[in-house]
Amino acid sequence: MAVRTILLMGNPVLRRTSDPVRDFDTEEIRALVQDLRDTLADFRTRHGFGRAIAAPQIGVNQRVVYMDAGAPIVFFNPVFVRRSRKRILLWDDCFSLPELVVKVRRSLSVVVRYQDERGRARTLTAEGALSELLQHEIDHLDGILTVDRAIDSTHIVYRSEVEKLEQKRGPVAL
């Protein structure tokens, strides 16, 4: 299909709550999934990283997440069934604010209910990196950006500044 432009922070589409997908067997939905796949692959090729993308990031306010963190999977209408009370602290980045990293707290583990490409109900339990990734992408579906989850304003920094400090001192805890 097509590589789409990734919307940047400030675009109002990123702040809207996405609509649920009701009909899974349409050309429009198949094209959306292919565009998400192509856009993620292109971003990875150009930047060397990227594990998932949400439909609002390419201008479509529908509850769809495409993830390829080892194997491709599409999440339609994902919702949290459970989030652990135990939290992790991490530097989060986002295609929609590519120059920034943001320190956030996320649940260590989550259980997510979603629908697959045929509309069948599925459940996924995730921990660690996969858990934080799902939380980040589902936030996009609710109009929430990683800057909204920042510990505080001092924990929103330019990626280049963190990289400079890491070159001098090793991993940065900030």
Order of alpha helices (4+ residues) and beta strands (2+ residues): alpha-beta-beta-beta-beta-beta-beta-beta-alpha-beta-alpha
